[in-house]
Amino acid sequence: MARERAAKPVSVWNWMGTIILTAIPVVNIIMLIVLIATAKTRTRRNFAIASLVLIVLAFLLTAAAVVFFGEEIINWMQAFNLTGLLGK
């Protein structure tokens, strides 16, 4: 078993930049994929993997909710006169 060298800790400013970039839609997915492939520290790679898994999980749960409750969502929007948001 090869011992890993002690990695230099990631700075606070680096983490702040990472978190700000993950808040931007579409940019976050691209950045996380790049970070998974190129991260030099294990903590940043694990953060990117966990964040990407959560994004995919949220997307799948939202898609499932629309499939199963789509008609109810439309009825709710009509009840609150939000049908203009649907483009009708």
Backbone as JSON Lines, residues from 0, in Angstrom:
{"i":0,"aa":"M","n":[0.83,-1.18,0.0],"ca":[0.0,0.0,0.0],"c":[0.87,1.25,0.0]}
{"i":1,"aa":"A","n":[0.69,2.05,-0.98],"ca":[1.47,3.29,-1.05],"c":[0.79,4.35,-0.19]}
{"i":2,"aa":"R","n":[1.6,5.05,0.56],"ca":[1.06,6.13,1.39],"c":[0.88,7.37,0.54]}
{"i":3,"aa":"E","n":[-0.26,8.03,0.77],"ca":[-0.49,9.29,0.06],"c":[0.23,10.4,0.8]}
{"i":4,"aa":"R","n":[0.74,11.34,0.02],"ca":[1.36,12.5,0.63],"c":[0.27,13.37,1.26]}
{"i":5,"aa":"A","n":[0.63,14.04,2.31],"ca":[-0.33,14.95,2.94],"c":[-0.59,16.1,1.98]}
{"i":6,"aa":"A","n":[-1.84,16.22,1.58],"ca":[-2.21,17.26,0.63],"c":[-2.34,18.6,1.33]}
{"i":7,"aa":"K","n":[-2.01,19.65,0.6],"ca":[-2.15,21.0,1.12],"c":[-3.65,21.29,1.24]}
{"i":8,"aa":"P","n":[-4.11,21.84,2.36],"ca":[-5.54,22.08,2.51],"c":[-6.05,23.12,1.5]}
{"i":9,"aa":"V","n":[-7.31,22.96,1.12],"ca":[-7.93,23.89,0.18],"c":[-8.28,25.16,0.93]}
{"i":10,"aa":"S","n":[-7.98,26.31,0.34],"ca":[-8.19,27.58,1.03],"c":[-9.68,27.95,1.09]}
{"i":11,"aa":"V","n":[-9.99,28.85,2.0],"ca":[-11.37,29.32,2.15],"c":[-11.83,30.02,0.88]}
{"i":12,"aa":"W","n":[-10.97,30.84,0.28],"ca":[-11.33,31.54,-0.95],"c":[-11.6,30.57,-2.09]}
{"i":13,"aa":"N","n":[-10.86,29.49,-2.14],"ca":[-11.07,28.48,-3.16],"c":[-12.43,27.81,-2.98]}
{"i":14,"aa":"W","n":[-12.78,27.48,-1.73],"ca":[-14.09,26.89,-1.46],"c":[-15.21,27.87,-1.78]}
{"i":15,"aa":"M","n":[-15.01,29.15,-1.44],"ca":[-16.05,30.15,-1.74],"c":[-16.28,30.26,-3.24]}
{"i":16,"aa":"G","n":[-15.21,30.26,-4.02],"ca":[-15.36,30.29,-5.47],"c":[-16.07,29.06,-6.0]}
{"i":17,"aa":"T","n":[-15.74,27.91,-5.44],"ca":[-16.39,26.67,-5.86],"c":[-17.89,26.72,-5.56]}
{"i":18,"aa":"I","n":[-18.25,27.17,-4.39],"ca":[-19.66,27.21,-4.0],"c":[-20.43,28.24,-4.83]}
{"i":19,"aa":"I","n":[-19.81,29.38,-5.12],"ca":[-20.48,30.38,-5.96],"c":[-20.7,29.84,-7.37]}
{"i":20,"aa":"L","n":[-19.71,29.16,-7.93],"ca":[-19.87,28.59,-9.27],"c":[-20.92,27.49,-9.3]}
{"i":21,"aa":"T","n":[-21.07,26.74,-8.23],"ca":[-22.09,25.69,-8.21],"c":[-23.5,26.26,-8.07]}
{"i":22,"aa":"A","n":[-23.62,27.54,-7.77],"ca":[-24.92,28.18,-7.66],"c":[-25.44,28.66,-9.02]}
{"i":23,"aa":"I","n":[-24.61,28.65,-10.04],"ca":[-25.01,29.13,-11.37],"c":[-25.5,27.94,-12.19]}
{"i":24,"aa":"P","n":[-26.77,27.98,-12.63],"ca":[-27.31,26.86,-13.42],"c":[-26.49,26.58,-14.67]}
{"i":25,"aa":"V","n":[-26.4,25.36,-15.07],"ca":[-25.68,24.82,-16.22],"c":[-24.16,24.91,-16.01]}
{"i":26,"aa":"V","n":[-23.66,26.06,-15.57],"ca":[-22.23,26.2,-15.28],"c":[-21.84,25.21,-14.2]}
{"i":27,"aa":"N","n":[-22.75,25.0,-13.22],"ca":[-22.42,24.1,-12.12],"c":[-22.18,22.67,-12.59]}
{"i":28,"aa":"I","n":[-22.99,22.2,-13.51],"ca":[-22.84,20.82,-13.98],"c":[-21.52,20.67,-14.74]}
{"i":29,"aa":"I","n":[-21.22,21.64,-15.61],"ca":[-19.97,21.59,-16.37],"c":[-18.78,21.66,-15.42]}
{"i":30,"aa":"M","n":[-18.84,22.6,-14.45],"ca":[-17.74,22.76,-13.52],"c":[-17.54,21.5,-12.67]}
{"i":31,"aa":"L","n":[-18.62,20.88,-12.23],"ca":[-18.49,19.69,-11.4],"c":[-17.88,18.53,-12.17]}
{"i":32,"aa":"I","n":[-18.25,18.38,-13.43],"ca":[-17.67,17.31,-14.25],"c":[-16.17,17.56,-14.45]}
{"i":33,"aa":"V","n":[-15.81,18.81,-14.73],"ca":[-14.39,19.15,-14.88],"c":[-13.65,18.91,-13.57]}
{"i":34,"aa":"L","n":[-14.28,19.3,-12.46],"ca":[-13.65,19.13,-11.15],"c":[-13.44,17.66,-10.81]}
{"i":35,"aa":"I","n":[-14.4,16.82,-11.17],"ca":[-14.24,15.38,-10.93],"c":[-13.03,14.84,-11.69]}
{"i":36,"aa":"A","n":[-12.85,15.32,-12.91],"ca":[-11.77,14.82,-13.75],"c":[-10.4,15.4,-13.38]}
{"i":37,"aa":"T","n":[-10.37,16.62,-12.84],"ca":[-9.08,17.28,-12.68],"c":[-8.71,17.66,-11.25]}
{"i":38,"aa":"A","n":[-9.56,17.38,-10.28],"ca":[-9.27,17.8,-8.91],"c":[-8.0,17.14,-8.39]}
{"i":39,"aa":"K","n":[-7.18,17.94,-7.74],"ca":[-5.92,17.43,-7.19],"c":[-6.07,16.93,-5.75]}
{"i":40,"aa":"T","n":[-7.14,17.37,-5.09],"ca":[-7.35,16.91,-3.71],"c":[-8.58,16.02,-3.66]}
{"i":41,"aa":"R","n":[-8.53,15.08,-2.77],"ca":[-9.62,14.13,-2.62],"c":[-10.9,14.81,-2.13]}
{"i":42,"aa":"T","n":[-10.76,15.82,-1.27],"ca":[-11.96,16.49,-0.74],"c":[-12.72,17.22,-1.84]}
{"i":43,"aa":"R","n":[-12.01,17.89,-2.73],"ca":[-12.71,18.59,-3.83],"c":[-13.37,17.6,-4.78]}
{"i":44,"aa":"R","n":[-12.71,16.5,-5.06],"ca":[-13.3,15.48,-5.94],"c":[-14.54,14.87,-5.29]}
{"i":45,"aa":"N","n":[-14.47,14.56,-4.01],"ca":[-15.64,14.01,-3.31],"c":[-16.78,15.02,-3.26]}
{"i":46,"aa":"F","n":[-16.46,16.3,-3.04],"ca":[-17.48,17.35,-3.05],"c":[-18.18,17.41,-4.41]}
{"i":47,"aa":"A","n":[-17.39,17.35,-5.49],"ca":[-17.95,17.41,-6.84],"c":[-18.84,16.21,-7.13]}
{"i":48,"aa":"I","n":[-18.41,15.04,-6.73],"ca":[-19.22,13.83,-6.96],"c":[-20.52,13.9,-6.18]}
{"i":49,"aa":"A","n":[-20.44,14.29,-4.91],"ca":[-21.65,14.37,-4.08],"c":[-22.61,15.43,-4.62]}
{"i":50,"aa":"S","n":[-22.1,16.56,-5.05],"ca":[-22.95,17.62,-5.59],"c":[-23.63,17.17,-6.88]}
{"i":51,"aa":"L","n":[-22.89,16.51,-7.75],"ca":[-23.47,16.03,-9.0],"c":[-24.54,14.97,-8.76]}
{"i":52,"aa":"V","n":[-24.3,14.09,-7.81],"ca":[-25.3,13.08,-7.46],"c":[-26.58,13.75,-6.94]}
{"i":53,"aa":"L","n":[-26.43,14.78,-6.11],"ca":[-27.61,15.48,-5.59],"c":[-28.37,16.21,-6.7]}
{"i":54,"aa":"I","n":[-27.66,16.79,-7.65],"ca":[-28.32,17.47,-8.77],"c":[-29.11,16.47,-9.61]}
{"i":55,"aa":"V","n":[-28.51,15.33,-9.92],"ca":[-29.2,14.29,-10.7],"c":[-30.4,13.76,-9.94]}
{"i":56,"aa":"L","n":[-30.26,13.53,-8.65],"ca":[-31.37,13.05,-7.83],"c":[-32.52,14.06,-7.8]}
{"i":57,"aa":"A","n":[-32.21,15.34,-7.65],"ca":[-33.24,16.38,-7.65],"c":[-33.95,16.44,-9.0]}
{"i":58,"aa":"F","n":[-33.18,16.31,-10.09],"ca":[-33.79,16.31,-11.42],"c":[-34.73,15.12,-11.59]}
{"i":59,"aa":"L","n":[-34.3,13.94,-11.17],"ca":[-35.14,12.75,-11.31],"c":[-36.41,12.84,-10.46]}
{"i":60,"aa":"L","n":[-36.29,13.35,-9.24],"ca":[-37.47,13.51,-8.39],"c":[-38.44,14.54,-8.96]}
{"i":61,"aa":"T","n":[-37.92,15.61,-9.53],"ca":[-38.77,16.62,-10.15],"c":[-39.47,16.06,-11.38]}
{"i":62,"aa":"A","n":[-38.75,15.32,-12.19],"ca":[-39.35,14.71,-13.38],"c":[-40.45,13.71,-12.98]}
{"i":63,"aa":"A","n":[-40.2,12.92,-11.94],"ca":[-41.2,11.97,-11.47],"c":[-42.44,12.69,-10.94]}
{"i":64,"aa":"A","n":[-42.24,13.8,-10.24],"ca":[-43.38,14.57,-9.72],"c":[-44.22,15.13,-10.86]}
{"i":65,"aa":"V","n":[-43.57,15.61,-11.92],"ca":[-44.31,16.15,-13.06],"c":[-45.08,15.04,-13.78]}
{"i":66,"aa":"V","n":[-44.47,13.87,-13.91],"ca":[-45.14,12.75,-14.58],"c":[-46.36,12.3,-13.77]}
{"i":67,"aa":"F","n":[-46.19,12.14,-12.46],"ca":[-47.27,11.62,-11.64],"c":[-48.3,12.67,-11.24]}
{"i":68,"aa":"F","n":[-47.89,13.91,-11.08],"ca":[-48.79,14.95,-10.58],"c":[-48.95,16.11,-11.55]}
{"i":69,"aa":"G","n":[-48.65,15.91,-12.82],"ca":[-48.71,16.98,-13.81],"c":[-50.08,17.61,-13.93]}
{"i":70,"aa":"E","n":[-51.11,16.78,-13.96],"ca":[-52.48,17.29,-14.09],"c":[-52.87,18.1,-12.85]}
{"i":71,"aa":"E","n":[-52.48,17.65,-11.69],"ca":[-52.76,18.39,-10.46],"c":[-52.03,19.73,-10.43]}
{"i":72,"aa":"I","n":[-50.82,19.73,-10.94],"ca":[-50.05,20.98,-10.99],"c":[-50.74,21.98,-11.91]}
{"i":73,"aa":"I","n":[-51.23,21.52,-13.06],"ca":[-51.94,22.4,-13.99],"c":[-53.23,22.9,-13.36]}
{"i":74,"aa":"N","n":[-53.98,22.02,-12.69],"ca":[-55.22,22.43,-12.03],"c":[-54.93,23.47,-10.94]}
{"i":75,"aa":"W","n":[-53.86,23.28,-10.2],"ca":[-53.49,24.24,-9.16],"c":[-53.14,25.59,-9.78]}
{"i":76,"aa":"M","n":[-52.4,25.56,-10.89],"ca":[-52.05,26.81,-11.56],"c":[-53.29,27.52,-12.09]}
{"i":77,"aa":"Q","n":[-54.25,26.77,-12.6],"ca":[-55.49,27.38,-13.08],"c":[-56.3,27.97,-11.94]}
{"i":78,"aa":"A","n":[-56.28,27.33,-10.79],"ca":[-57.02,27.83,-9.64],"c":[-56.46,29.16,-9.16]}
{"i":79,"aa":"F","n":[-55.18,29.38,-9.32],"ca":[-54.55,30.62,-8.9],"c":[-54.27,31.56,-10.06]}
{"i":80,"aa":"N","n":[-54.92,31.3,-11.21],"ca":[-54.76,32.13,-12.41],"c":[-53.3,32.26,-12.83]}
{"i":81,"aa":"L","n":[-52.59,31.17,-12.8],"ca":[-51.19,31.15,-13.22],"c":[-51.03,30.52,-14.6]}
{"i":82,"aa":"T","n":[-52.13,30.4,-15.35],"ca":[-52.04,29.73,-16.64],"c":[-51.24,30.52,-17.65]}
{"i":83,"aa":"G","n":[-51.05,31.82,-17.41],"ca":[-50.21,32.61,-18.3],"c":[-48.78,32.12,-18.32]}
{"i":84,"aa":"L","n":[-48.37,31.48,-17.24],"ca":[-47.02,30.93,-17.18],"c":[-46.85,29.72,-18.09]}
{"i":85,"aa":"L","n":[-47.97,29.08,-18.44],"ca":[-47.94,27.9,-19.31],"c":[-47.93,28.27,-20.78]}
{"i":86,"aa":"G","n":[-48.14,29.54,-21.09],"ca":[-48.14,29.98,-22.48],"c":[-49.47,29.78,-23.15]}
{"i":87,"aa":"K","n":[-50.55,29.68,-22.38],"ca":[-51.9,29.52,-22.96],"c":[-52.68,30.79,-22.84]}
